């Protein structure tokens, strides 16, 4: 039983678990935003402006503030068509 460490104050362990949960939530939200963005762009990729440009394209990353922390959507390729 040499590998067992006694934890008298579990606050550090709780803090580390909370941070792990927050990071997991951030990654899930970031992935969901990216997928939603790509589906939207694909769904409306056929729409064009009067000059023939695509009506909807990716813009620089957006940062959303959530109770789990700030989440930034990953940048996307504005020329992606699939």
C-alpha positions, 0 to 999 in steps of 0.5 A: 500500500505504498502508492496510497496517499492520504488526502486530508483536505480534498479541496485541491482534488476538487479543484483539479476535478472541477478544472478538468470538467470545465475544460471538457465542457469547453471542448464539447461546446467548441466542437458543437459550434464548429460542427454547427458552423460547418453545417450552416455553411454547407447548407447555404453554400449555393447562395450568392451575392449579386456579384457572384460571391458566396453569401455566407463565408467564415469570419475570424474566430468568435469567442463566447463566454459561458459559465464553463469559461470562454470558448472560441470556435476554431477558425475555418477555411472560407473557401471550404465547399464540402 
